[in-house]
Amino acid sequence: MTAPRPPLIVALRLLVVAGVLALAGMVLLGLPGAFWLALAAPLAGLLTGRVAEADAAWPLAIIISLLWPWALPLAYLAAARLARGGRRVIATLAGTAVAAMLLALAFQLSVGRI
């Protein structure tokens, strides 16, 4: 049986994965960021009444596509301390999704101020 890898080694590998995901987001012209903006739009509409329109949303989507993958290694390091076994993967994905949603919500809320 092999010993489990230390969380720091896995987080460094996830850092490489995050870089690839950020690059893929640029190649896809911000579509992953547009997905997160669309998910955050109803919540932003509840809080402010206005959401990003197409002209403002496209640059925001590109920025979010570059930023959200970097939450993946951070979420894994947090999950490594809090969860064990198979729950670590679920906690990592949930943490990444929550970070991406908060990032998209922050950008949605700042639309009127940019």
N, C-alpha and C positions, 0 to 999 in steps of 0.2 A: 504494500500500500504506500502511496506517495503522501508526503506531508503537504498540507495546504500552503498555498503561497501567502507570504506576508501581504497585508492590505496595501502597503506602500508600493510594492511591485505591481500589483493589479491596478492601483490608481495611476501609476506611470503609464501602463499600457492603455488605460482608458483615456489618458491625456492624448495619446497618439490617435485613438479613435475619435476623440472630440475634434482634433485638428482635421481629420478626414471628413467628419460631418460638417464642420464649418466650411471647408472647401467645397463640399458637395452642395451646400446651401447657396454658395456663390454661383456655382455652375447652373443650378436650378433657378437662378435669378430671384431668390428670396421666397420661393414657394413654401419651404418649411416655416419661415417667419410669418407668411400670410396665413398659414394654418393656425398658428398660435394667436395671431391677431383676431382671426375670426372666432376662435373659442373665447377670447377675452372680451369681445365686443358687447355681448349682452350684459356682462357684469359692469363694464365701463358705462354702458347706457343707463344702468340703474343708479350709478354713483354720480354721473355728471349730466346725462341727457344728450351728450354728443359723443360720437365715435369717429375714428379716422375715416375720411373719405378716400377715394381711390388715389387722388394726387398725393395726399399725405401718407397714405398707407404703404405705398410701394417702397419708398426709402426706409420707412420703419421696418417693413418686412425683411429687407436686406440686412439691416442692422441686427434684427433679432435672429436671423439665420446665422449670423456670425457669432452671436453671443451665447445663445442657449446651450450649445453643446458643451461649453466649458463647465456647466453645472454637473455634468455626468461624473467626473472624477471626485468632485467635492461631495456629491450625494453618496458616492460609494464609500468614501472615507467616513462619512457620518453613519451610514448603514452598517459599516464594519464594526463600529462600536456599539450599535444599538440592536442589531439583529444577528441571528445565527443561521447557518445552513441556507436552505432555499429561500427563506424569507429575506435574506440579504439582497437577492436579485430584485424581488418585488419592492423592497424598500428603496433600492437605488433608482428603479424606474419611477416610482412614485415621487421621490425627492426631486428627480430631474424634471418631471412633469410639473410639479408645484413651482419650481424655480422658473421654468419657462413661462408658465401662466402668470406668475407675478411680474416677470419682466415685460411680457406683452401687455398686461394690465397697466403697468407704470407708463409704458409708451402710449397706450390708448388714452390715459388720463392726461398726459402731457401734450396731446395734439393741439389743444387750444392755446397752449402757452409757447409753442415753438414758432 
